[in-house]
Amino acid sequence: MPEKQSPPDRTAKQPSGNEAISRDLVSVANGDGEAFRRVYASSANRLFAICLTVTRDHADAQDVLHDAPAGDILGTATLQEVPADAI
């Protein structure tokens, strides 16, 4: 008879989204490509919304998102300036 598996431990504290991104950003600064992929995946939609707000053109926003470092994008607009429906 197969052994019964224990349910996952839900009491272990999971890092918040901000904690995880903060750790990943440190890893990105140290050249961790997998951490970069996680940061990009978790922020690409928000960054695209910022680019679209600034450029007002879908194709230009895509170009900016793919060509500019995220710090340059975030320096152009604050997250509060991005309309909620743009995300």
DOPATI-146427 format. One record per residue: x, y, z of N, C-alpha, C in turn. Coordinates in steps of 0.001 Angstrom, whole numbers, plus 500000, padded with zeros to 6 digits. Example, Ala and Ser with C-alpha at 12.3 -4.5 7.8 and 13.67 -1.06 7.14 Angstrom:
! residues 2
[[513190,494310,507800],[512300,495500,507800],[513200,496700,507800]]
[[512850,497750,507080],[513670,498940,507140],[512900,500030,507870]]
***
This chain:
! residues 87
[[500849,498827,500000],[500000,500000,500000],[500901,501246,500000]]
[[500656,502219,499105],[501500,503416,499051],[501360,504245,500334]]
[[502492,504903,500659],[502479,505775,501836],[501638,507008,501576]]
[[500967,507441,502611],[500154,508650,502515],[501071,509864,502638]]
[[500947,510821,501722],[501787,512022,501770],[501202,513033,502736]]
[[502096,513747,503404],[501667,514799,504326],[501245,516016,503527]]
[[500265,516763,504057],[499888,518014,503378],[501034,519013,503470]]
[[501105,519964,502542],[502181,520952,502595],[502106,521773,503877]]
[[503284,522183,504369],[503360,523002,505580],[502972,524430,505236]]
[[501801,524841,505655],[501312,526190,505370],[501673,527174,506478]]
[[502362,526679,507517],[502748,527570,508609],[504075,528264,508320]]
[[504854,527718,507385],[506134,528344,507045],[505877,529681,506368]]
[[506596,530691,506813],[506392,532029,506260],[506962,532106,504847]]
[[506115,532485,503922],[506538,532698,502541],[506966,534161,502403]]
[[508021,534423,501630],[508426,535824,501467],[507353,536610,500724]]
[[507182,537867,501116],[506235,538719,500404],[506791,538999,499016]]
[[505934,539502,498134],[506387,539832,496785],[507528,540823,496796]]
[[507443,541826,497677],[508496,542836,497753],[509806,542236,498254]]
[[509728,541327,499237],[510944,540696,499745],[511605,539849,498669]]
[[510782,539106,497927],[511316,538249,496873],[511958,539084,495776]]
[[511303,540151,495370],[511873,541008,494319],[513141,541688,494820]]
[[513139,542118,496070],[514343,542755,496631],[515528,541793,496586]]
[[515294,540548,496968],[516374,539548,496920],[516801,539311,495477]]
[[515806,539216,494579],[516141,538984,493175],[516931,540149,492586]]
[[516597,541385,492965],[517330,542541,492437],[518791,542506,492867]]
[[519043,542087,494095],[520432,541933,494549],[521121,540865,493710]]
[[520419,539770,493452],[520986,538701,492629],[521242,539163,491202]]
[[520325,539970,490662],[520511,540510,489308],[521772,541363,489266]]
[[521976,542178,490293],[523169,543030,490347],[524446,542191,490376]]
[[524313,540963,490857],[525464,540051,490899],[525538,539144,489674]]
[[524714,539436,488651],[524798,538713,487388],[523950,537458,487280]]
[[522978,537267,488156],[522131,536079,488136],[521053,536217,487057]]
[[521203,535478,485973],[520267,535557,484855],[518878,535038,485198]]
[[518799,534003,486024],[517489,533460,486410],[516727,534479,487268]]
[[517424,535184,488147],[516785,536228,488955],[516289,537350,488046]]
[[517062,537691,487006],[516624,538716,486056],[515319,538295,485378]]
[[515239,537018,484980],[514019,536526,484332],[512817,536628,485271]]
[[513022,536320,486556],[511913,536430,487519],[511483,537885,487697]]
[[512446,538794,487812],[512114,540213,487971],[511382,540719,486733]]
[[511879,540378,485568],[511238,540825,484328],[509818,540288,484230]]
[[509655,538993,484511],[508335,538365,484411],[507339,538998,485377]]
[[507809,539385,486548],[506890,539947,487540],[506613,541433,487325]]
[[507401,542095,486495],[507216,543536,486339],[506977,544002,484908]]
[[507037,543121,483935],[506939,543530,482528],[505632,544236,482216]]
[[504510,543737,482740],[503223,544380,482441],[503166,545790,483002]]
[[503641,545968,484217],[503632,547293,484847],[504575,548235,484085]]
[[505755,547747,483723],[506696,548584,482971],[506136,548945,481599]]
[[505456,547989,480947],[504840,548296,479655],[503782,549380,479817]]
[[502995,549306,480877],[501969,550324,481117],[502606,551702,481285]]
[[503732,551755,481974],[504436,553027,482144],[504918,553524,480784]]
[[505531,552625,480003],[506017,553006,478672],[504871,553503,477797]]
[[503733,552837,477849],[502582,553226,477045],[502036,554579,477498]]
[[502041,554823,478792],[501584,556114,479314],[502471,557247,478807]]
[[503760,556994,478766],[504705,558034,478342],[504684,558223,476832]]
[[504708,557116,476071],[504823,557235,474608],[503487,557417,473903]]
[[502408,556927,474511],[501065,556965,473919],[500993,556216,472582]]
[[501936,555280,472373],[501951,554493,471145],[502398,553068,471487]]
[[501597,552086,471100],[501847,550692,471459],[503217,550217,470970]]
[[503523,550439,469703],[504795,549973,469144],[505985,550673,469799]]
[[505873,551988,470007],[506952,552715,470673],[507143,552223,472106]]
[[506040,551935,472788],[506123,551434,474159],[506847,550090,474202]]
[[506562,549230,473233],[507266,547944,473166],[508756,548153,472931]]
[[509098,549065,472022],[510506,549347,471748],[511223,549845,473000]]
[[510589,550771,473700],[511203,551313,474914],[511388,550209,475943]]
[[510372,549390,476141],[510445,548322,477136],[511593,547370,476839]]
[[511797,547053,475568],[512835,546091,475215],[514221,546711,475091]]
[[514295,548023,474874],[515588,548656,474628],[516148,549430,475811]]
[[515299,549877,476712],[515753,550734,477813],[515864,549939,479110]]
[[516874,550258,479922],[516942,549644,481256],[515724,550065,482087]]
[[515260,549181,482939],[514066,549452,483748],[514215,550716,484576]]
[[515390,551001,485068],[515601,552212,485863],[515311,553471,485072]]
[[515620,553466,483778],[515319,554624,482940],[513811,554797,482785]]
[[513101,553682,482620],[511647,553746,482481],[511029,554275,483760]]
[[511445,553729,484887],[510863,554134,486163],[511226,555564,486521]]
[[512323,556056,486009],[512687,557444,486256],[511818,558416,485475]]
[[511141,557946,484448],[510304,558785,483601],[508914,558997,484175]]
[[508366,557994,484819],[507006,558084,485354],[506933,557315,486660]]
[[506130,557781,487562],[505928,557046,488797],[504754,556101,488619]]
[[504704,555067,489427],[503642,554098,489301],[502279,554722,489553]]
[[502215,555797,490345],[500958,556443,490607],[500411,557142,489354]]
[[501268,557461,488396],[500834,558146,487178],[500236,557192,486156]]
[[500364,555886,486386],[499881,554902,485422],[498424,554592,485724]]
[[497541,554791,484758],[496130,554472,484984],[495958,552978,485269]]
[[495097,552648,486214],[494886,551260,486595],[494422,550414,485413]]
[[493651,550990,484507],[493151,550212,483374],[494214,550002,482294]]
[[495383,550602,482453],[496463,550421,481477],[497235,549136,481736]]
[[496987,548519,482871],[497754,547329,483252],[497004,546080,482869]]
***
